[in-house]
Structure formats: structure tokens, C-alpha cells
Amino acid sequence: MESDKKQNINSTTSEKGGKEVTSHTESNVKDTPNEKHYEKNIHPRSYFNLSTIVLKNVQLKSPFPLELSYEELIVKNTSDFTNDFFINEKEGVCCKDEEVVKKQSGIFTEMAKQLTKGILSSGTISISLPIRIFEPRSMLERYADWWCYAPIYLKKAGQSKDKIEAFKQVITFTLSAMFFSTGQMKPFNPLLGETFEGEFDDKTKIYMEQTSHTPCISNFLISDSEGFYKFYGHCDINVEGVMKILFNNYIFMVQKGKHNVYLKTTGQTISFHYPKVILGGMIYGKRYVLLDGHMKFEDRENNLKAVVYFNKSHKNLKNRRFHDIYGQIFHCQYKDKEKNFYEEKISKSSTFPTDNKLIYSQITGSWLENIVFDNEIYWSMYGGQNPPQIHPVKGTIPSDCRYREDLIWLKRSLLCSEYNKLYEEYAQRWKVALEIQQRHDRGLREAGKNKK
């Protein structure tokens, strides 16, 4: 396999009409890349298998990228939430970056054209999203954004001797970074087997791996450097509402994975799932994001439960803002064994106990402003406490997302403004090539299952 990977790029070019990997639009870019940014041979940690591309008769007219340096990987995002978005009380968190909005326009028209062309020419359905709507990160890295407050709130939870207090800190951890869900640029879908390894300033480690292509499942572990907590589980992202998008103008992102927090001092294991994320303005109007439905938290061993409602979905939120929340921590006598942890809907009339003696705390506030337990603020957006920075580790394993060619070229297109269009085109071509690789590999797996 290594001998295949060391071939020159010219070995993938067919003179007999192969399937050429190009972008979704005709490129007029005629510049040549900087010699410091590419190399003649594919790097040994590439996900790309030249044998597959030769087999599929694909012409790849893009150079092999030079791997990103560590300094290029740790470029910090200096954007500010209040600068990039504004709150529309009737819709949601709206993007005010005109460049981002422009990049997102016309996406579904392009997808419809690709779909029609594919069906008419080959009878197959194959759609590749344009690279302009992507950010140079994997979805694995985007997941980690939601957990950036772990060294603060999970550390407090792991050190607490009070089980109710520890429960509150875990809830604060989950809600404090919800505003990261408002990002409009799309991360790259992880390839099967793709990994991400990062660490916080306190040396707490993050490990992630894409363990299933369909359904799209990512497993993760965050291990505290001092051993006070472990955070583990899996992310299972589902996109719903695509068939109704022309009528609704929005889609749902549903995260069905189960997340678990183990706390050393109290010995608790608290499990939770996330609410729905609504992405609006997909066809026309402003692009906006808001959270919907509910979150559920359970500590079955200690008979503790919490439910938090979003987007006016509870009677206590009827006359409130879309980003206000309401919930309770309460005693729950679990009678049945856990089946499917994720609950899409729960009965609002019977969620909370009617006996006030069973209620330990009320949860109010806003996922865009502050998280409050019984009139005490646990987190504030404007409290001066910035999210801890997540750094990629040095010397990671070869499956790390930093080695993806499409991601490398897109990252370089942003770092080198004079090569922006050219490198963006390279990123698009590599993205398509890796998608062809994935479909081929999936076919091999399915063939293997059928033999068994």
C-alpha cells in the first residue's frame, strides 16, 4: 500500500476519458501554487489511496499538499460572538457576516442541479457540497467546542462532595457553550476511522474517533489531568426535515448520542442528551439558529433527574424569549430499565413532580446570557471568563483529521490570501476525491457483509 501512496500525481491521470475530479463550478484560476505548500508525493499519513483512484479511473488535477505545521494548526479564532451574530427575538441567532451569508447562498439550487445531472447521466445519486460553505475543521473539532468549559465546571463537579451541587455543575458545563451551535460554516464530515486528539492548558486530554459512517457516530473521551472526572460517550448526528425544507425553510440537527460524566469524589455517573438545533433561512431570508425541545439529565444510582426546556416549549417560557430556558432538578424513582436514552418528546404535563419536596432546584436564565440555579448565577456570557482554549497535540497518530488533504488546502486558502481561490479549488477537488474513496470503501464493506 505504501508503494501505491508514493506514486507521483501524474500516475492518476488517464488519457482515455477518466472521471475528472473538479469543482462544482468551472475554475478560471490560472495561478500556480507556492512551492512551499505542496510536494510531489502523497504524504504517508494520507487517507487517500491512489490504487482506488486508478481503479475508479479518476483524474485528480490537484497537487499533494504539504502537511500543516503545528504553528498553522494552532491559529486561534479571534472572532467574537457579538461581532458575528445578532439576536432577532422573533427568529433566532442571525448571522450578520455578509461574506458568510454570500457563501451560503444558492446551495440548494446547486445541489438540485447535481442531483438531476447525476440521475440523467448515470442513474446514480451523488452530491458534493461546494467547499465555500466549509470551515477548515472536522466535525470532531466542532464537537469539542461544546465541551470547552470542561476544565472549569466538570473540575468543580468532580471536586464537589455534594451530589446536588455536582449535578448543577454538570448542567452548567453543558449549557455554557451552547452558543457555539450558532456557527454558520459547515465542518467536514469525518471519514470513517478519522480521529482528533487535543488538550487543554491544564493538560486534560480529548480523544475522538469516527466509528461509524452510516449512521454518523463519533466516540469520545475527555480525561481530567488530575483524575477528578471523565467525560465519555458518543455523538450521533441526524439531519431531519430535508424533505420539507422548501415549505419550512429550516432543518433540524438532532444529536441522539448519550453523554456520560463520571465524578470521582461523589462517585456519580450523570448522563445527558442535547436538544435539537434548528437551522433556518435555508432557502430564503436571514440565516438563523436556535435551540428547541429539551435536554435530559439522569443520575439513576442516586435517583436524580433534570429536564431543561428551550424555545418556549414549556408553559413557564410562554411569554419569554426564544433563548430563555426553564428546568428543574428533582427526585426521580426509576422503575424501568433504561432502553433508548434519547427521548425526542416528553410529556410536559408530567415532567416535573407536583410535590415541591421532591424538587431540589429550579433552572432559569438563557443559553445566550447566563445559567441560574435558584437565583444564583453559575455562568455568564459576559462574566469575563473566556472558554479554555483547546490545542491540537504534537505527534498525534496518523488518522488525525489534520492530515486530510481537503482540510489542509482549505486551511491554507485562509492563511494565504493571495492563493485563496486557487487553494480553495484544490480543497474542492480533494474533497470530491475523498468522497469517491469513501463510497468505494463502503461498497467493499457491504460486499463483505453480503458474503458473510
C-alpha positions in Angstrom: 0.0 0.0 0.0 2.8 2.4 0.8 4.3 1.9 -2.6 1.0 2.9 -4.1 0.9 6.1 -2.0 4.4 7.2 -3.1 3.4 7.5 -6.7 3.6 10.8 -8.5 0.4 12.7 -9.1 0.7 12.1 -12.8 0.1 8.4 -12.3 -3.6 9.1 -11.6 -4.2 10.9 -14.9 -6.0 8.9 -17.6 -5.6 9.8 -21.2 -8.8 7.8 -22.1 -11.5 9.9 -20.6 -11.4 9.1 -16.9 -13.7 10.8 -14.3 -12.0 14.1 -13.6 -12.2 15.5 -10.1 -13.1 19.1 -10.5 -15.1 21.6 -8.5 -18.8 22.3 -8.8 -18.1 25.3 -11.0 -15.7 26.0 -13.7 -12.5 27.5 -12.3 -10.8 30.4 -14.0 -7.8 30.4 -11.6 -4.6 30.2 -13.6 -2.1 30.9 -10.7 0.4 28.3 -9.7 0.8 27.2 -6.0 3.6 28.3 -3.8 6.3 25.6 -3.9 6.5 25.7 -0.1 2.8 24.5 0.1 2.9 21.2 -1.9 5.1 18.2 -2.6 5.5 15.7 -5.4 4.4 12.6 -3.5 1.5 11.9 -1.2 2.3 12.1 2.5 2.4 8.7 4.3 -0.4 9.7 6.7 -2.9 10.4 3.9 -6.4 9.0 3.9 -6.2 8.9 0.2 -5.5 5.6 -1.6 -4.1 6.1 -5.1 -4.9 2.5 -6.1 -8.6 3.3 -5.6 -8.4 6.4 -7.8 -6.6 4.5 -10.5 -9.2 1.7 -10.2 -12.1 4.2 -10.5 -10.3 6.0 -13.4 -10.3 9.4 -11.8 -8.2 12.3 -12.9 -7.0 14.3 -9.9 -5.7 17.6 -11.1 -4.5 19.0 -7.8 -1.1 18.8 -6.1 -0.4 16.9 -2.9 -0.4 19.4 0.0 2.4 19.8 2.4 1.2 18.9 5.9 0.3 21.8 8.1 2.9 22.9 10.7 2.0 23.0 14.3 2.0 26.8 14.2 -0.5 26.7 11.4 -2.7 24.3 13.3 -2.9 26.4 16.5 -4.0 29.7 14.8 -6.7 31.0 17.2 -10.1 32.0 16.1 -10.3 35.7 17.0 -13.9 36.1 16.0 -16.3 37.3 18.7 -19.9 36.1 19.1 -21.3 39.6 19.5 -19.5 40.7 16.4 -20.5 37.9 14.1 -24.2 37.5 15.1 -27.2 39.4 16.3 -30.3 38.3 18.2 -33.6 38.5 16.4 -36.2 37.8 19.1 -38.7 36.5 16.5 -36.4 34.2 14.7 -33.2 33.3 16.5 -29.4 34.0 16.4 -28.8 35.5 13.0 -25.6 35.8 11.1 -24.5 39.3 10.2 -21.3 38.4 8.4 -22.2 39.3 4.9 -19.3 37.3 3.4 -20.6 34.1 5.2 -24.2 34.8 4.1 -23.0 35.2 0.5 -21.1 31.9 0.6 -24.2 30.1 1.8 -26.5 31.5 -1.0 -27.6 29.2 -3.8 -26.5 26.0 -2.2 -29.7 24.1 -2.7 -30.0 25.2 -6.3 -26.6 23.8 -6.9 -27.4 20.5 -5.1 -30.6 20.2 -7.2 -28.6 20.6 -10.4 -26.0 18.0 -9.3 -28.8 15.6 -8.4 -30.5 16.0 -11.7 -27.3 15.7 -13.7 -26.3 12.5 -11.8 -29.6 10.8 -12.3 -29.7 11.7 -16.1 -26.1 10.7 -16.8 -25.5 7.6 -14.7 -28.8 6.9 -12.8 -26.9 7.4 -9.5 -27.4 10.0 -6.7 -24.1 11.7 -5.8 -24.0 15.2 -4.3 -20.9 17.1 -3.2 -21.4 20.3 -1.3 -19.4 23.3 -2.5 -16.2 23.9 -0.5 -17.1 27.6 0.0 -19.6 26.8 2.8 -17.0 24.8 4.8 -14.7 25.8 7.6 -11.2 24.1 7.7 -12.1 21.8 10.6 -13.6 18.4 11.1 -16.9 17.9 12.8 -14.8 16.1 15.5 -13.2 19.5 16.3 -16.6 21.2 16.3 -18.0 18.8 18.8 -15.1 19.7 21.1 -16.3 23.3 21.1 -19.3 22.3 23.1 -17.1 20.8 25.8 -14.6 23.7 26.1 -15.7 24.6 29.7 -14.8 21.1 31.0 -11.7 22.2 32.9 -13.8 24.7 34.8 -17.2 23.2 35.5 -16.5 19.5 35.3 -13.5 20.1 37.5 -15.7 21.7 40.1 -18.2 18.9 39.8 -15.5 16.3 40.2 -14.2 18.0 43.3 -17.6 18.7 45.0 -18.7 16.5 47.9 -22.3 17.5 47.5 -24.2 15.4 44.9 -26.8 18.1 44.1 -24.0 20.7 43.7 -22.1 18.4 41.4 -25.3 17.8 39.4 -25.6 21.6 39.0 -22.0 22.0 37.8 -22.5 19.3 35.1 -25.6 21.0 33.8 -23.7 24.3 33.8 -21.0 22.7 31.8 -23.4 21.5 29.1 -25.3 24.8 28.8 -22.4 27.2 29.0 -21.1 26.5 25.5 -24.4 26.2 23.6 -23.7 29.5 21.8 -21.1 27.7 19.8 -24.0 26.0 18.0 -24.7 29.3 16.1 -21.7 28.8 13.8 -22.8 29.0 10.1 -19.8 27.5 8.3 -20.0 23.7 7.9 -17.3 21.5 9.3 -16.1 18.5 7.2 -17.9 15.2 7.8 -15.4 12.9 9.5 -14.1 10.0 7.4 -14.5 6.5 8.9 -11.6 6.0 11.3 -10.8 9.7 11.4 -9.5 10.9 14.8 -8.9 14.1 16.7 -6.6 14.4 19.7 -6.5 17.7 21.7 -5.6 19.1 25.1 -6.5 22.0 27.3 -4.0 24.3 29.1 -4.2 22.1 32.2 -3.2 19.0 30.1 -6.6 17.5 30.2 -6.8 15.3 27.1 -9.5 14.9 24.4 -9.8 11.8 22.3 -12.3 11.4 19.4 -12.8 8.8 16.7 -15.4 8.4 13.9 -16.6 4.9 14.4 -19.5 4.6 12.0 -20.2 6.2 8.6 -24.0 5.4 8.5 -25.3 6.3 11.0 -22.8 9.1 11.6 -21.3 8.2 15.1 -18.3 9.6 16.8 -17.0 8.2 20.1 -15.1 10.5 22.6 -13.3 10.6 25.9 -12.1 13.6 27.9 -9.9 12.6 30.8 -9.1 15.1 33.5 -5.3 15.5 34.1 -5.9 15.2 37.9 -8.4 12.4 37.6 -11.4 14.3 39.1 -13.7 13.5 36.2 -14.1 11.5 33.0 -16.5 12.6 30.2 -17.3 9.9 27.6 -19.9 8.7 25.2 -20.9 9.0 21.5 -22.3 11.7 19.2 -25.0 10.5 16.8 -26.0 13.4 14.5 -29.1 13.2 12.4 -30.5 15.8 9.9 -34.3 15.9 9.8 -36.7 17.9 7.8 -34.8 17.9 4.5 -37.9 16.7 2.5 -39.9 19.6 3.9 -37.3 22.2 3.5 -39.0 24.0 0.6 -42.1 24.5 2.8 -40.5 25.1 6.2 -37.3 26.9 5.2 -35.4 25.1 8.0 -33.9 21.8 9.1 -33.3 20.1 12.4 -29.9 18.9 13.6 -30.7 16.1 16.2 -27.9 14.8 18.4 -29.1 11.4 19.7 -25.9 10.3 21.4 -25.6 9.5 25.1 -23.0 11.5 27.0 -21.8 10.4 30.4 -19.9 12.3 33.2 -18.1 10.2 35.9 -17.2 12.2 39.1 -14.5 10.9 41.3 -15.4 12.5 44.7 -19.1 11.6 44.8 -18.9 8.5 42.6 -21.7 9.8 40.4 -22.3 9.0 36.8 -24.6 11.6 35.1 -25.9 11.0 31.6 -27.5 13.5 29.3 -28.5 14.3 25.7 -28.6 17.5 23.8 -31.6 19.5 22.5 -32.5 19.9 18.8 -30.7 22.6 16.8 -32.9 24.5 14.2 -31.1 25.9 11.2 -33.4 28.4 9.5 -33.3 30.5 6.4 -32.0 27.6 4.4 -33.8 28.7 1.2 -34.6 32.3 1.6 -34.4 35.1 4.2 -31.9 35.5 7.1 -29.8 32.6 8.2 -30.6 31.9 11.8 -30.0 29.2 14.5 -31.9 28.4 17.7 -32.2 25.5 20.2 -35.5 23.6 20.5 -37.1 20.9 22.6 -35.4 19.7 25.8 -32.3 18.2 27.4 -32.5 15.4 29.9 -30.0 14.6 32.7 -30.1 11.4 34.7 -28.2 10.0 37.7 -30.1 6.8 38.2 -28.0 5.4 41.0 -28.9 8.4 43.2 -32.4 8.9 41.9 -31.7 12.4 40.4 -33.1 13.8 37.3 -33.2 17.2 35.5 -35.0 18.4 32.4 -34.3 21.7 30.7 -36.7 23.2 28.1 -35.8 25.5 25.2 -37.6 27.8 22.8 -40.9 28.5 24.6 -41.5 24.7 24.7 -42.7 24.8 28.4 -45.6 26.8 29.9 -43.2 28.7 32.1 -41.5 30.0 28.9 -44.7 31.0 27.0 -44.1 34.8 27.2 -40.3 34.6 27.3 -37.5 35.0 24.7 -36.5 32.1 22.4 -33.2 31.7 24.2 -34.6 31.6 27.7 -34.6 28.3 29.5 -36.6 26.6 32.2 -35.9 23.4 34.1 -35.7 21.6 37.4 -33.5 19.1 39.3 -35.8 16.7 41.1 -36.0 13.3 42.8 -37.0 10.5 40.4 -37.7 6.9 41.4 -36.6 5.0 38.3 -38.8 2.0 37.9 -37.9 0.7 34.5 -34.6 -0.3 32.9 -33.1 2.2 30.5 -34.0 1.4 26.9 -33.3 4.1 24.4 -31.8 7.0 26.3 -32.6 9.7 23.8 -36.2 10.9 24.1 -37.4 13.1 21.2 -40.5 14.1 23.1 -41.6 14.0 26.8 -44.9 14.8 28.4 -44.8 18.4 29.5 -47.7 18.0 31.9 -46.0 15.2 33.9 -42.3 16.0 33.5 -41.8 17.6 36.9 -43.1 16.4 40.3 -46.2 18.0 41.8 -44.8 17.6 45.3 -42.4 20.6 45.9 -40.5 18.5 48.5 -39.1 16.4 45.6 -37.7 19.4 43.7 -34.1 20.2 44.6 -33.5 23.3 42.3 -35.1 25.4 39.6 -33.1 26.2 36.5 -33.6 29.5 34.7 -31.6 32.0 32.6 -30.6 32.0 29.0 -28.2 29.9 26.9 -27.0 33.2 25.4 -26.7 35.2 28.7 -26.5 33.3 31.9 -27.3 30.0 33.7 -29.1 30.4 37.0 -30.0 28.0 39.8 -32.4 29.3 42.4 -31.4 33.0 41.7 -27.7 32.2 41.8 -25.7 32.7 38.6 -23.4 29.8 37.8 -22.3 31.0 34.3 -22.5 34.3 32.5 -21.7 35.1 28.8 -20.3 38.4 29.8 -18.7 37.4 33.1 -15.2 37.8 31.8 -14.5 34.1 31.9 -13.4 33.1 28.4 -13.7 29.5 27.3 -10.5 27.5 27.9 -8.5 27.0 24.6 -8.3 23.6 23.0 -4.9 22.8 21.4 -4.1 20.1 18.9 -1.4 17.8 20.4 2.0 17.3 18.9 3.0 13.9 17.5 -0.5 12.6 17.1 -1.5 9.3 15.4 -1.7 9.1 11.6 -5.5 9.1 11.5 -5.8 12.6 12.9 -8.1 15.0 10.9 -5.2 17.4 10.4 -3.8 15.2 7.6 -6.9 15.4 5.4 -5.9 17.0 2.0 -9.2 18.8 1.6 -8.9 20.3 5.1 -5.2 21.3 4.6 -5.8 23.1 1.3 -8.9 25.0 2.7 -6.9 26.0 5.8 -4.1 27.3 3.5 -6.6 29.2 1.4 -7.4 31.2 4.5 -3.9 31.6 5.8 -2.5 32.7 2.4 -4.9 35.3 1.0 -3.0 35.7 -2.3 -3.7 32.0 -3.1 -7.2 31.9 -1.7 -9.2 31.0 -4.8 -6.6 28.5 -6.1 -6.2 26.6 -2.8 -10.0 26.7 -2.3 -10.3 25.0 -5.7 -7.7 22.4 -4.7 -9.7 21.7 -1.5 -12.8 21.1 -3.5 -11.1 18.6 -5.8 -9.6 16.7 -2.9 -12.9 16.7 -1.1 -14.5 15.0 -4.1 -11.7 12.6 -4.4 -12.0 11.5 -0.7 -15.8 11.2 -1.2 -15.2 8.8 -4.1 -12.7 6.9 -1.9 -15.4 6.7 0.9 -18.1 5.4 -1.5 -15.7 2.7 -2.8 -14.7 1.6 0.7 -18.4 1.5 1.7 -19.1 -0.8 -1.3 -16.3 -3.1 -0.2 -17.7 -3.3 3.3 -21.2 -4.1 2.0 -19.8 -6.7 -0.3 -18.0 -8.3 2.7 -21.2 -8.4 4.7 -23.1 -10.0 1.9 -20.5 -12.8 1.6 -20.9 -13.5 5.3 
